[in-house]
Amino acid sequence: MRKLGMYMALFGVLAIVLNFLDRVPTLLAWIYDWGEGVAWGIKIGLVVVGAVLFFMGKSAEEAAGAEAVGAEASGAEASRGAEGGAEQ
């Protein structure tokens, strides 16, 4: 999610900057059909939602580390359960 958020925020900022240069990204040309206010709302929304996804999401390294720790923990519990069953 972090990567998606980064791309959304950057795209929103790029659209805002290009608006001041009288350029419109082709992907966002349709938002100007609804008026300037709605277009600004969509661009600002892209930046805000992208920032939220970026800061709330885990990076790929953190997610891989959490999965590895979880796999080790479940493997240790399974081996303890097998040893406990053999003793009884």
DSSP file (Angstrom, degrees, kcal/mol; ACC not computed):
  #  RESIDUE AA STRUCTURE BP1 BP2  ACC     N-H-->O    O-->H-N    N-H-->O    O-->H-N    TCO  KAPPA ALPHA  PHI   PSI    X-CA   Y-CA   Z-CA
    1    1 A M     >        0   0    0      0, 0.0     4,-2.6     0, 0.0     5,-0.2   0.000 360.0 360.0 360.0 -29.6    0.0    0.0    0.0
    2    2 A R  H  >  +     0   0    0     56,-0.7     4,-2.0     1,-0.2     5,-0.1   0.901 360.0  47.4 -62.9 -40.3    2.9    2.3    0.7
    3    3 A K  H  > S+     0   0    0      2,-0.2     4,-2.2     1,-0.2    -1,-0.2   0.907 111.6  50.3 -68.6 -41.4    4.0    2.3   -2.9
    4    4 A L  H  > S+     0   0    0      1,-0.2     4,-2.4     2,-0.2    -2,-0.2   0.915 110.8  50.2 -61.7 -43.5    0.5    2.9   -4.2
    5    5 A G  H  X S+     0   0    0     -4,-2.6     4,-2.6     1,-0.2     5,-0.2   0.891 108.6  52.0 -61.7 -40.5    0.1    5.8   -1.8
    6    6 A M  H  X S+     0   0    0     -4,-2.0     4,-2.5    -5,-0.2    -1,-0.2   0.928 111.3  46.7 -62.5 -44.7    3.4    7.3   -3.0
    7    7 A Y  H  X S+     0   0    0     -4,-2.2     4,-2.3     2,-0.2    -2,-0.2   0.896 112.6  49.9 -65.5 -40.0    2.4    7.1   -6.6
    8    8 A M  H  X S+     0   0    0     -4,-2.4     4,-2.3     2,-0.2    -2,-0.2   0.936 112.8  46.2 -63.9 -46.4   -1.1    8.6   -5.9
    9    9 A A  H  X S+     0   0    0     -4,-2.6     4,-2.6     1,-0.2     5,-0.2   0.923 113.9  48.1 -64.0 -44.4    0.4   11.5   -3.9
   10   10 A L  H  X S+     0   0    0     -4,-2.5     4,-2.6    -5,-0.2    -1,-0.2   0.894 111.4  50.5 -63.8 -38.8    3.1   12.2   -6.5
   11   11 A F  H  X S+     0   0    0     -4,-2.3     4,-2.3    -5,-0.2    -1,-0.2   0.896 110.9  49.3 -65.9 -39.7    0.5   12.1   -9.3
   12   12 A G  H  X S+     0   0    0     -4,-2.3     4,-2.0     2,-0.2    -2,-0.2   0.920 112.8  46.4 -64.4 -44.2   -1.7   14.6   -7.4
   13   13 A V  H  X S+     0   0    0     -4,-2.6     4,-2.6     1,-0.2     5,-0.2   0.909 112.0  51.7 -64.4 -41.8    1.2   17.0   -6.8
   14   14 A L  H  X S+     0   0    0     -4,-2.6     4,-2.8     1,-0.2    -1,-0.2   0.903 109.0  50.5 -60.8 -41.6    2.2   16.7  -10.4
   15   15 A A  H  X S+     0   0    0     -4,-2.3     4,-1.5     2,-0.2    -1,-0.2   0.884 111.1  49.0 -65.0 -37.9   -1.3   17.5  -11.6
   16   16 A I  H  X S+     0   0    0     -4,-2.0     4,-1.2     2,-0.2    -2,-0.2   0.928 113.8  45.4 -67.3 -44.5   -1.4   20.6   -9.3
   17   17 A V  H  X S+     0   0    0     -4,-2.6     4,-0.8     1,-0.2     3,-0.5   0.923 112.5  50.6 -64.8 -44.1    2.0   21.8  -10.6
   18   18 A L  H  <>S+     0   0    0     -4,-2.8     5,-2.9     1,-0.2     3,-0.4   0.809 101.9  62.9 -65.2 -28.1    1.1   21.2  -14.2
   19   19 A N  H ><5S+     0   0    0     -4,-1.5     3,-1.4     1,-0.2    -1,-0.2   0.885 100.7  51.9 -62.6 -38.0   -2.2   23.1  -13.7
   20   20 A F  H 3<5S+     0   0    0     -4,-1.2    -1,-0.2    -3,-0.5    -2,-0.2   0.732 108.9  50.8 -70.4 -20.5   -0.2   26.2  -12.9
   21   21 A L  T 3<5S-     0   0    0     -4,-0.8    -1,-0.3    -3,-0.4    -2,-0.2   0.238 119.6-111.7 -97.0  12.1    1.7   25.7  -16.2
   22   22 A D  T < 5S+     0   0    0     -3,-1.4     2,-0.3     1,-0.2    -3,-0.2   0.843  78.3 125.1  58.6  38.1   -1.5   25.3  -18.1
   23   23 A R      < -     0   0    0     -5,-2.9    -1,-0.2    -8,-0.1    -2,-0.2  -0.917  45.2-156.9-120.5 151.3   -0.9   21.6  -18.8
   24   24 A V        -     0   0    0     -2,-0.3     2,-0.1    -3,-0.1     5,-0.1  -0.993  22.0-121.0-130.3 126.4   -3.3   18.8  -18.0
   25   25 A P    >   -     0   0    0      0, 0.0     3,-1.3     0, 0.0     4,-0.4  -0.453  24.5-129.1 -62.1 136.1   -2.2   15.2  -17.5
   26   26 A T  G >  S+     0   0    0      1,-0.3     3,-1.0     2,-0.2     4,-0.3   0.852 107.0  57.6 -56.7 -37.1   -4.1   13.1  -20.0
   27   27 A L  G 3  S+     0   0    0      1,-0.2    -1,-0.3     2,-0.1     3,-0.2   0.784 113.0  39.8 -66.7 -26.4   -5.2   10.6  -17.4
   28   28 A L  G X  S+     0   0    0     -3,-1.3     3,-1.2     1,-0.2     4,-0.5   0.261  81.0 105.2-106.7  11.5   -6.9   13.5  -15.4
   29   29 A A  G X  S+     0   0    0     -3,-1.0     3,-1.0    -4,-0.4     4,-0.3   0.824  73.4  63.6 -62.0 -30.8   -8.4   15.5  -18.3
   30   30 A W  G >  S+     0   0    0     -4,-0.3     3,-1.3    -3,-0.2     4,-0.3   0.741  88.4  68.2 -67.7 -23.9  -11.9   14.2  -17.6
   31   31 A I  G X  S+     0   0    0     -3,-1.2     3,-0.9     1,-0.3    -1,-0.2   0.763  90.0  63.2 -71.3 -21.1  -12.0   15.9  -14.1
   32   32 A Y  G X  S+     0   0    0     -3,-1.0     3,-0.8    -4,-0.5    -1,-0.3   0.624  85.2  75.0 -77.5 -11.5  -12.1   19.3  -15.7
   33   33 A D  G <  S+     0   0    0     -3,-1.3    -1,-0.2    -4,-0.3    -2,-0.2   0.767  95.4  51.4 -66.2 -25.0  -15.4   18.5  -17.4
   34   34 A W  G <  S-     0   0    0     -3,-0.9     4,-0.3    -4,-0.3    -1,-0.2   0.462 123.5 -90.5 -93.0  -3.0  -17.1   18.9  -13.9
   35   35 A G    <>  -     0   0    0     -3,-0.8     4,-1.8    -4,-0.2    -1,-0.3  -0.347  38.2 -76.7 114.3 164.9  -15.5   22.3  -13.3
   36   36 A E  H  > S+     0   0    0      2,-0.2     4,-2.4     1,-0.2     5,-0.2   0.872 123.7  53.8 -68.7 -38.9  -12.5   23.8  -11.7
   37   37 A G  H  > S+     0   0    0      1,-0.2     4,-2.2     2,-0.2    -1,-0.2   0.922 110.4  45.6 -63.9 -44.7  -13.6   23.4   -8.1
   38   38 A V  H  > S+     0   0    0     -4,-0.3     4,-2.4     2,-0.2    -1,-0.2   0.886 111.1  53.9 -66.0 -38.2  -14.3   19.7   -8.5
   39   39 A A  H  X S+     0   0    0     -4,-1.8     4,-2.3     1,-0.2    -2,-0.2   0.921 109.2  47.9 -62.3 -43.4  -10.9   19.2  -10.4
   40   40 A W  H  X S+     0   0    0     -4,-2.4     4,-2.8     1,-0.2     5,-0.3   0.906 110.6  52.8 -63.2 -40.4   -9.1   20.9   -7.4
   41   41 A G  H  X S+     0   0    0     -4,-2.2     4,-2.3     1,-0.2    -2,-0.2   0.903 110.2  46.9 -61.2 -41.8  -11.0   18.6   -5.0
   42   42 A I  H  X S+     0   0    0     -4,-2.4     4,-2.2     2,-0.2    -1,-0.2   0.910 113.3  48.2 -67.1 -42.6  -10.0   15.5   -6.9
   43   43 A K  H  X S+     0   0    0     -4,-2.3     4,-1.7     2,-0.2    -2,-0.2   0.921 114.5  45.1 -65.5 -43.3   -6.3   16.6   -7.1
   44   44 A I  H  X S+     0   0    0     -4,-2.8     4,-2.6     1,-0.2    -1,-0.2   0.891 111.4  54.5 -66.9 -38.0   -6.2   17.4   -3.4
   45   45 A G  H  X S+     0   0    0     -4,-2.3     4,-2.8    -5,-0.3     5,-0.4   0.888 105.0  53.6 -61.0 -39.7   -8.0   14.2   -2.6
   46   46 A L  H  X S+     0   0    0     -4,-2.2     4,-2.1     1,-0.2    -1,-0.2   0.918 111.2  45.8 -59.7 -43.7   -5.3   12.3   -4.5
   47   47 A V  H  X S+     0   0    0     -4,-1.7     4,-2.3     2,-0.2    -2,-0.2   0.931 116.0  45.1 -66.2 -45.3   -2.6   13.9   -2.5
   48   48 A V  H  X S+     0   0    0     -4,-2.6     4,-2.4     2,-0.2    -2,-0.2   0.949 116.4  43.5 -66.9 -50.0   -4.4   13.3    0.8
   49   49 A V  H  X S+     0   0    0     -4,-2.8     4,-2.5     1,-0.2     5,-0.2   0.897 114.5  51.7 -63.6 -39.6   -5.4    9.7    0.2
   50   50 A G  H  X S+     0   0    0     -4,-2.1     4,-2.3    -5,-0.4    -1,-0.2   0.908 110.3  48.3 -62.4 -42.0   -1.9    9.0   -1.2
   51   51 A A  H  X S+     0   0    0     -4,-2.3     4,-2.7     2,-0.2     5,-0.3   0.900 111.1  50.5 -65.7 -40.2   -0.3   10.4    1.9
   52   52 A V  H  X S+     0   0    0     -4,-2.4     4,-2.3     1,-0.2     5,-0.3   0.936 112.4  46.4 -62.9 -46.1   -2.5    8.5    4.2
   53   53 A L  H  X S+     0   0    0     -4,-2.5     4,-1.7     1,-0.2    -1,-0.2   0.890 113.3  50.6 -62.4 -38.8   -1.8    5.2    2.4
   54   54 A F  H  < S+     0   0    0     -4,-2.3    -2,-0.2    -5,-0.2    -1,-0.2   0.941 116.6  37.9 -65.6 -47.6    1.9    6.0    2.4
   55   55 A F  H  < S+     0   0    0     -4,-2.7    -2,-0.2     1,-0.2    -1,-0.2   0.770 121.5  43.5 -79.8 -25.0    2.2    6.7    6.1
   56   56 A M  H  < S+     0   0    0     -4,-2.3    -1,-0.2    -5,-0.3    -2,-0.2   0.704  99.8  85.7 -90.8 -20.4   -0.2    4.1    7.3
   57   57 A G  S  < S-     0   0    0     -4,-1.7     2,-0.3    -5,-0.3    -4,-0.0  -0.405  78.1-118.4 -81.8 156.8    1.1    1.3    5.0
   58   58 A K        -     0   0    0     -2,-0.1   -56,-0.7     1,-0.1    -1,-0.1  -0.673  28.1-117.4 -88.9 147.0    4.0   -1.0    5.7
   59   59 A S     >  -     0   0    0     -2,-0.3     4,-2.3   -57,-0.1     5,-0.2  -0.359  29.7-107.0 -75.1 166.2    7.0   -1.0    3.5
   60   60 A A  H  > S+     0   0    0      1,-0.2     4,-2.2     2,-0.2     5,-0.2   0.859 120.9  52.2 -63.4 -35.4    7.8   -4.2    1.6
   61   61 A E  H  > S+     0   0    0      2,-0.2     4,-2.2     1,-0.2    -1,-0.2   0.914 110.0  47.4 -68.3 -42.3   10.8   -4.9    3.9
   62   62 A E  H  > S+     0   0    0      2,-0.2     4,-2.3     1,-0.2    -2,-0.2   0.906 112.8  49.3 -64.5 -41.2    8.7   -4.5    7.1
   63   63 A A  H  X S+     0   0    0     -4,-2.3     4,-2.1     2,-0.2    -2,-0.2   0.903 111.6  48.3 -66.1 -41.2    6.0   -6.8    5.7
   64   64 A A  H  X S+     0   0    0     -4,-2.2     4,-2.1     1,-0.2    -1,-0.2   0.893 112.0  50.0 -66.3 -38.7    8.5   -9.4    4.7
   65   65 A G  H  X S+     0   0    0     -4,-2.2     4,-2.1     2,-0.2    -2,-0.2   0.888 110.4  49.6 -66.0 -39.2   10.1   -9.2    8.2
   66   66 A A  H  X S+     0   0    0     -4,-2.3     4,-2.3     2,-0.2    -2,-0.2   0.879 110.8  49.8 -67.6 -38.3    6.7   -9.6    9.9
   67   67 A E  H  X S+     0   0    0     -4,-2.1     4,-2.3     2,-0.2    -2,-0.2   0.895 110.5  50.1 -67.0 -39.1    5.9  -12.6    7.8
   68   68 A A  H  X S+     0   0    0     -4,-2.1     4,-2.1     2,-0.2    -2,-0.2   0.906 112.0  47.3 -66.0 -41.3    9.2  -14.3    8.5
   69   69 A V  H  X S+     0   0    0     -4,-2.1     4,-2.3     1,-0.2    -2,-0.2   0.907 112.4  50.2 -66.0 -41.4    8.8  -13.7   12.3
   70   70 A G  H  X S+     0   0    0     -4,-2.3     4,-2.2     2,-0.2    -2,-0.2   0.885 110.4  49.4 -63.9 -38.7    5.2  -15.1   12.1
   71   71 A A  H  X S+     0   0    0     -4,-2.3     4,-2.0     2,-0.2    -1,-0.2   0.890 111.5  49.1 -68.2 -39.5    6.4  -18.2   10.2
   72   72 A E  H  X S+     0   0    0     -4,-2.1     4,-2.1     2,-0.2    -2,-0.2   0.909 111.5  49.7 -65.2 -41.4    9.1  -18.8   12.8
   73   73 A A  H  X S+     0   0    0     -4,-2.3     4,-2.0     1,-0.2    -2,-0.2   0.911 112.4  45.8 -66.0 -42.8    6.7  -18.4   15.7
   74   74 A S  H  X S+     0   0    0     -4,-2.2     4,-1.9     1,-0.2    -1,-0.2   0.848 112.0  52.6 -70.4 -32.4    4.1  -20.8   14.2
   75   75 A G  H  X S+     0   0    0     -4,-2.0     4,-1.9     2,-0.2    -2,-0.2   0.883 109.4  49.1 -67.6 -38.1    6.9  -23.3   13.4
   76   76 A A  H  X S+     0   0    0     -4,-2.1     4,-2.0     2,-0.2    -2,-0.2   0.886 111.0  50.0 -68.5 -39.0    8.1  -23.1   17.0
   77   77 A E  H  X S+     0   0    0     -4,-2.0     4,-2.2     1,-0.2    -2,-0.2   0.890 109.7  51.2 -66.5 -38.8    4.6  -23.7   18.3
   78   78 A A  H  X S+     0   0    0     -4,-1.9     4,-1.8     1,-0.2    -1,-0.2   0.895 110.6  48.1 -65.9 -39.8    4.1  -26.6   16.1
   79   79 A S  H  X S+     0   0    0     -4,-1.9     4,-2.0     2,-0.2    -1,-0.2   0.868 111.4  50.6 -70.7 -34.6    7.3  -28.3   17.2
   80   80 A R  H  X S+     0   0    0     -4,-2.0     4,-2.5     2,-0.2    -2,-0.2   0.891 109.5  51.4 -67.2 -38.5    6.4  -27.7   20.9
   81   81 A G  H  X S+     0   0    0     -4,-2.2     4,-1.7     1,-0.2    -2,-0.2   0.881 109.8  49.0 -65.4 -37.4    3.0  -29.2   20.3
   82   82 A A  H  X S+     0   0    0     -4,-1.8     4,-1.3     2,-0.2    -1,-0.2   0.890 112.6  47.7 -69.4 -39.1    4.6  -32.3   18.7
   83   83 A E  H  X S+     0   0    0     -4,-2.0     4,-1.4     1,-0.2    -2,-0.2   0.907 110.9  51.4 -68.3 -40.8    7.1  -32.7   21.6
   84   84 A G  H  X S+     0   0    0     -4,-2.5     4,-0.9     1,-0.2    -1,-0.2   0.857 108.4  51.8 -64.9 -34.8    4.3  -32.3   24.2
   85   85 A G  H  < S+     0   0    0     -4,-1.7    -1,-0.2     1,-0.2    -2,-0.2   0.822 107.2  52.9 -71.5 -30.8    2.2  -35.0   22.5
   86   86 A A  H  < S+     0   0    0     -4,-1.3    -1,-0.2     1,-0.2    -2,-0.2   0.803 104.8  55.5 -75.0 -28.8    5.1  -37.5   22.5
   87   87 A E  H  <        0   0    0     -4,-1.4    -1,-0.2     1,-0.2    -2,-0.2   0.786 360.0 360.0 -74.5 -27.7    5.7  -37.0   26.3
   88   88 A Q     <        0   0    0     -4,-0.9    -1,-0.2    -3,-0.1    -2,-0.2   0.489 360.0 360.0 -80.4 360.0    2.2  -37.9   27.3
